[in-house]
Amino acid sequence: MAAKCPVTRQEFREGAQPVKVEINGIPMMAEVKEFSTGSLGWYLNGKTLVDVGGKQVSVQIGMNLTIVGSKDLPKDE
């Protein structure tokens, strides 16, 4: 059984704000996003450094925060 999304698309558009995410001690902002799949949520894309055995390696970040059940919300008219 799919979870019911507690907000409407309009409520999301009017009320969603960027989400602060911390990766390896570095604060980043995940931006509000309406995904091409129809889901609602936030997206973060960037780069940072991570220590591996005393060496700094550059890592690419791609992160989605998706509201469970939002894909099934009614589409816009």
DSSP file (Angstrom, degrees, kcal/mol; ACC not computed):
  #  RESIDUE AA STRUCTURE BP1 BP2  ACC     N-H-->O    O-->H-N    N-H-->O    O-->H-N    TCO  KAPPA ALPHA  PHI   PSI    X-CA   Y-CA   Z-CA
    1    1 A M              0   0    0      0, 0.0     2,-0.1     0, 0.0     0, 0.0   0.000 360.0 360.0 360.0 128.1    0.0    0.0    0.0
    2    2 A A        -     0   0    0      1,-0.1     2,-0.2    67,-0.0    66,-0.0  -0.436 360.0-111.2 -75.0 145.6    1.4    3.4   -1.0
    3    3 A A        -     0   0    0     -2,-0.1     2,-0.4     1,-0.1    -1,-0.1  -0.503  29.9-119.9 -74.6 144.3    1.9    6.1    1.6
    4    4 A K        -     0   0    0     -2,-0.2    66,-0.1     2,-0.0    64,-0.1  -0.735  23.2-124.0 -87.6 130.7   -0.4    9.1    1.2
    5    5 A C        -     0   0    0     64,-0.5    64,-0.1    -2,-0.4    -1,-0.0  -0.588  13.2-148.1 -73.7 129.1    1.4   12.4    0.8
    6    6 A P  S    S+     0   0    0      0, 0.0     2,-0.3     0, 0.0    -1,-0.1   0.518  75.5  55.5 -80.5  -4.0    0.4   14.9    3.5
    7    7 A V  S    S-     0   0    0      4,-0.0     2,-0.2     3,-0.0    -2,-0.1  -0.908  77.2-126.4-125.5 155.7    0.7   18.0    1.3
    8    8 A T     >  -     0   0    0     -2,-0.3     4,-2.2     1,-0.1     5,-0.2  -0.475  33.0-106.9 -87.8 167.8   -0.7   19.1   -2.0
    9    9 A R  H  > S+     0   0    0     65,-0.2     4,-2.7     1,-0.2     5,-0.2   0.910 122.9  50.8 -59.3 -41.8    1.4   20.2   -5.0
   10   10 A Q  H  > S+     0   0    0      2,-0.2     4,-2.3     1,-0.2     5,-0.2   0.916 108.7  50.1 -64.3 -43.4    0.3   23.8   -4.3
   11   11 A E  H  > S+     0   0    0      1,-0.2     4,-2.2     2,-0.2     5,-0.3   0.895 111.9  49.4 -61.6 -39.3    1.1   23.6   -0.6
   12   12 A F  H  X S+     0   0    0     -4,-2.2     4,-2.7     2,-0.2    -2,-0.2   0.946 111.2  48.4 -63.2 -48.5    4.6   22.3   -1.5
   13   13 A R  H  < S+     0   0    0     -4,-2.7    -2,-0.2     1,-0.2    -1,-0.2   0.871 118.4  40.6 -60.2 -37.8    5.2   25.1   -4.1
   14   14 A E  H  < S+     0   0    0     -4,-2.3    -1,-0.2    -5,-0.2    -2,-0.2   0.788 128.4  26.3 -82.3 -28.5    4.1   27.8   -1.6
   15   15 A G  H  < S+     0   0    0     -4,-2.2    -3,-0.2    -5,-0.2    -2,-0.2   0.641  84.7 109.5-115.9 -15.5    5.7   26.4    1.5
   16   16 A A     <  -     0   0    0     -4,-2.7    16,-0.1    -5,-0.3     3,-0.0  -0.421  43.0-173.6 -70.8 137.4    8.8   24.3    0.7
   17   17 A Q        -     0   0    0     -2,-0.1    -2,-0.0     1,-0.1    -3,-0.0  -0.859  36.3 -81.0-122.9 158.7   12.2   25.9    1.6
   18   18 A P        -     0   0    0      0, 0.0     2,-0.5     0, 0.0    13,-0.2  -0.248  46.4-130.6 -55.7 150.5   15.7   24.7    0.9
   19   19 A V  E     -A   30   0A   0     11,-2.4    11,-3.4    -3,-0.0     2,-0.4  -0.919  10.7-129.9-110.9 128.8   17.0   22.1    3.3
   20   20 A K  E     -A   29   0A   0     -2,-0.5     2,-0.4     9,-0.2     9,-0.2  -0.649  29.8-177.3 -78.1 127.4   20.4   22.4    5.1
   21   21 A V  E     -A   28   0A   0      7,-3.2     7,-3.1    -2,-0.4     2,-0.5  -0.977  14.9-150.2-126.0 137.9   22.4   19.2    4.7
   22   22 A E  E     -A   27   0A   0     -2,-0.4     2,-0.5     5,-0.2    -2,-0.0  -0.948  13.3-177.1-113.1 124.2   25.8   18.6    6.3
   23   23 A I  E >  S-A   26   0A   0      3,-2.3     3,-1.8    -2,-0.5    -2,-0.0  -0.972  74.9 -19.6-123.0 117.8   28.2   16.3    4.5
   24   24 A N  T 3  S-     0   0    0     -2,-0.5    -1,-0.1     1,-0.3    25,-0.1   0.851 128.9 -51.7  55.3  36.9   31.6   15.6    6.1
   25   25 A G  T 3  S+     0   0    0      1,-0.2    -1,-0.3    -3,-0.0    -3,-0.0   0.434 113.3 119.0  84.2  -0.6   31.2   18.7    8.2
   26   26 A I  E <   -A   23   0A   0     -3,-1.8    -3,-2.3     0, 0.0     2,-0.3  -0.879  60.7-135.4-102.4 119.1   30.4   21.0    5.3
   27   27 A P  E     +A   22   0A   0      0, 0.0     2,-0.3     0, 0.0    -5,-0.2  -0.545  31.4 171.6 -74.0 136.4   27.0   22.7    5.3
   28   28 A M  E     -A   21   0A   0     -7,-3.1    -7,-3.2    -2,-0.3     2,-0.5  -0.918  28.1-124.1-137.8 162.1   25.2   22.6    1.9
   29   29 A M  E     -A   20   0A   0     -2,-0.3     2,-0.6    -9,-0.2    -9,-0.2  -0.950  10.6-150.6-115.5 125.2   21.7   23.5    0.8
   30   30 A A  E     -A   19   0A   0    -11,-3.4   -11,-2.4    -2,-0.5    14,-0.3  -0.834  26.7-135.4 -89.0 124.8   19.4   21.1   -1.0
   31   31 A E  E     -B   43   0B   0     12,-2.3    12,-2.4    -2,-0.6   -14,-0.1  -0.517  21.5 -97.1 -86.7 148.2   17.1   23.1   -3.3
   32   32 A V  E     -B   42   0B   0     10,-0.2     2,-0.3    -2,-0.2    10,-0.3  -0.354  52.3-178.3 -59.9 137.4   13.4   22.7   -3.7
   33   33 A K  E     -B   41   0B   0      8,-3.0     8,-2.2    -3,-0.1     2,-0.6  -0.999  34.8-154.7-148.2 138.6   12.6   20.5   -6.8
   34   34 A E  E     -B   40   0B   0     -2,-0.3     6,-0.2     6,-0.2     5,-0.1  -0.961  36.7-140.9-106.5 110.8    9.7   19.1   -8.7
   35   35 A F    >   -     0   0    0      4,-2.2     3,-2.1    -2,-0.6    -2,-0.0  -0.297  17.6-115.5 -74.8 155.5   11.2   16.0  -10.4
   36   36 A S  T 3  S+     0   0    0      1,-0.3    -1,-0.1     2,-0.1    -2,-0.0   0.709 115.0  65.1 -62.7 -20.0   10.4   14.9  -13.9
   37   37 A T  T 3  S-     0   0    0      2,-0.1    -1,-0.3     1,-0.0     3,-0.1   0.630 121.3-106.7 -75.1 -13.8    8.9   11.8  -12.5
   38   38 A G  S <  S+     0   0    0     -3,-2.1    35,-0.2     1,-0.4    -2,-0.1   0.240  79.3 131.0 101.7 -11.3    6.2   13.9  -10.8
   39   39 A S        -     0   0    0     -5,-0.1    -4,-2.2    32,-0.1    -1,-0.4  -0.359  48.8-138.6 -72.7 155.8    7.7   13.5   -7.3
   40   40 A L  E     +B   34   0B   0     27,-0.4    27,-3.0    -6,-0.2     2,-0.3  -0.865  47.8  87.9-113.4 149.2    8.3   16.5   -5.0
   41   41 A G  E     -BC  33  66B   0     -8,-2.2    -8,-3.0    -2,-0.3     2,-0.3  -0.951  66.2 -55.2 167.4-142.6   11.3   17.1   -2.8
   42   42 A W  E     -BC  32  65B   0     23,-2.6    23,-2.8    -2,-0.3     2,-0.4  -0.939  32.8-155.5-136.9 154.0   14.8   18.5   -2.8
   43   43 A Y  E     -BC  31  64B   0    -12,-2.4   -12,-2.3    -2,-0.3     2,-0.4  -0.996   4.0-169.2-136.5 136.7   18.0   18.1   -4.8
   44   44 A L  E     + C   0  63B   0     19,-2.6    19,-2.9    -2,-0.4     2,-0.4  -0.994   8.9 172.9-127.0 130.4   21.6   18.6   -3.9
   45   45 A N  E     + C   0  62B   0     -2,-0.4     2,-0.3    17,-0.2    17,-0.2  -0.998  28.4  98.9-135.6 129.1   24.4   18.6   -6.5
   46   46 A G  E     - C   0  61B   0     15,-2.0    15,-3.8    -2,-0.4     2,-0.3  -0.973  54.9 -98.8-179.3-168.2   28.0   19.5   -5.7
   47   47 A K  E     + C   0  60B   0     -2,-0.3     2,-0.3    13,-0.2    13,-0.2  -0.967  31.4 164.3-136.9 152.4   31.5   18.5   -4.8
   48   48 A T  E     - C   0  59B   0     11,-1.8    11,-3.0    -2,-0.3     2,-0.4  -0.934  35.2-100.2-153.8 176.5   33.5   18.2   -1.6
   49   49 A L  E     - C   0  58B   0     -2,-0.3     2,-0.4     9,-0.2     9,-0.2  -0.854  28.2-169.3-107.1 141.4   36.7   16.6   -0.3
   50   50 A V  E     - C   0  57B   0      7,-2.6     7,-2.9    -2,-0.4     2,-0.4  -0.991  23.7-121.5-129.1 137.7   36.8   13.4    1.8
   51   51 A D  E     - C   0  56B   0     -2,-0.4     2,-0.5     5,-0.2     5,-0.2  -0.651  27.0-178.8 -80.8 127.3   39.9   12.1    3.6
   52   52 A V  E >  S- C   0  55B   0      3,-3.4     3,-1.6    -2,-0.4    -2,-0.0  -0.917  75.3 -31.6-126.8 103.9   41.0    8.6    2.6
   53   53 A G  T 3  S-     0   0    0     -2,-0.5     3,-0.1     1,-0.3    -1,-0.0   0.856 126.3 -44.9  56.8  37.7   44.0    7.4    4.6
   54   54 A G  T 3  S+     0   0    0      1,-0.3     2,-0.4     0, 0.0    -1,-0.3   0.396 119.5 107.0  88.5  -3.2   45.4   10.9    5.0
   55   55 A K  E <   -C   52   0B   0     -3,-1.6    -3,-3.4    -5,-0.0     2,-0.5  -0.904  67.9-128.6-110.5 138.6   44.8   11.9    1.4
   56   56 A Q  E     -C   51   0B   0     -2,-0.4     2,-0.4    -5,-0.2    -5,-0.2  -0.730  25.8-170.5 -85.7 125.0   42.0   14.2    0.2
   57   57 A V  E     -C   50   0B   0     -7,-2.9    -7,-2.6    -2,-0.5     2,-0.4  -0.937  21.4-125.4-115.7 141.1   39.9   12.9   -2.6
   58   58 A S  E     -C   49   0B   0     -2,-0.4     2,-0.4    -9,-0.2    -9,-0.2  -0.685  29.3-166.9 -83.1 132.4   37.3   14.9   -4.5
   59   59 A V  E     -C   48   0B   0    -11,-3.0   -11,-1.8    -2,-0.4     2,-0.4  -0.952  17.1-133.2-123.7 143.5   33.8   13.4   -4.5
   60   60 A Q  E     -C   47   0B   0     -2,-0.4     2,-0.5   -13,-0.2   -13,-0.2  -0.783  21.9-151.2 -91.2 133.7   30.8   14.3   -6.6
   61   61 A I  E     +C   46   0B   0    -15,-3.8   -15,-2.0    -2,-0.4     2,-0.3  -0.924  23.6 164.8-110.8 129.7   27.5   14.6   -4.6
   62   62 A G  E     +C   45   0B   0     -2,-0.5     2,-0.4   -17,-0.2   -17,-0.2  -0.892  15.5 167.7-139.4 108.8   24.1   13.9   -6.1
   63   63 A M  E     -C   44   0B   0    -19,-2.9   -19,-2.6    -2,-0.3     2,-0.4  -0.982  18.7-164.7-133.3 132.5   21.4   13.6   -3.6
   64   64 A N  E     -C   43   0B   0     -2,-0.4     2,-0.6   -21,-0.2   -21,-0.2  -0.934   4.4-165.8-110.7 135.6   17.6   13.5   -3.8
   65   65 A L  E     -C   42   0B   0    -23,-2.8   -23,-2.6    -2,-0.4     2,-0.5  -0.967  21.3-170.9-114.6 108.9   15.2   13.9   -0.9
   66   66 A T  E     -C   41   0B   0     -2,-0.6     2,-0.5   -25,-0.2   -25,-0.2  -0.874  25.0-124.3-111.1 131.4   11.8   12.7   -2.2
   67   67 A I    >   -     0   0    0    -27,-3.0     3,-2.1    -2,-0.5   -27,-0.4  -0.608  37.3-116.3 -72.2 119.9    8.5   13.1   -0.3
   68   68 A V  T 3  S+     0   0    0     -2,-0.5    -1,-0.1     1,-0.3   -66,-0.0  -0.357  96.7  11.5 -60.3 128.8    7.1    9.6    0.0
   69   69 A G  T >  S+     0   0    0    -64,-0.1     3,-1.0    -2,-0.1   -64,-0.5   0.322  91.5 115.3  87.6  -6.8    3.8    9.4   -2.0
   70   70 A S  G X   +     0   0    0     -3,-2.1     3,-1.5     1,-0.2    -2,-0.1   0.782  65.1  66.2 -69.3 -26.1    4.2   12.7   -3.8
   71   71 A K  G 3  S+     0   0    0     -4,-0.4    -1,-0.2     1,-0.3   -32,-0.1   0.809  98.7  54.8 -62.2 -28.8    4.5   11.0   -7.2
   72   72 A D  G <  S+     0   0    0     -3,-1.0    -1,-0.3     2,-0.0    -2,-0.2   0.424  80.6 116.6 -88.6   0.8    0.9    9.9   -6.8
   73   73 A L  S <  S-     0   0    0     -3,-1.5   -65,-0.1   -35,-0.2    -4,-0.0  -0.350  81.8 -87.3 -64.7 150.4   -0.5   13.4   -6.2
   74   74 A P        -     0   0    0      0, 0.0   -65,-0.2     0, 0.0    -1,-0.1  -0.308  47.2-119.2 -57.1 140.3   -3.0   14.7   -8.8
   75   75 A K        -     0   0    0      1,-0.1   -66,-0.0    -3,-0.1    -3,-0.0  -0.354  37.4 -85.2 -75.6 161.6   -1.2   16.5  -11.7
   76   76 A D              0   0    0      1,-0.1    -1,-0.1    -2,-0.1     0, 0.0  -0.304 360.0 360.0 -64.2 151.1   -1.9   20.2  -12.5
   77   77 A E              0   0    0     -3,-0.1    -1,-0.1    -2,-0.0    -2,-0.0   0.475 360.0 360.0 -70.7 360.0   -4.9   20.9  -14.7
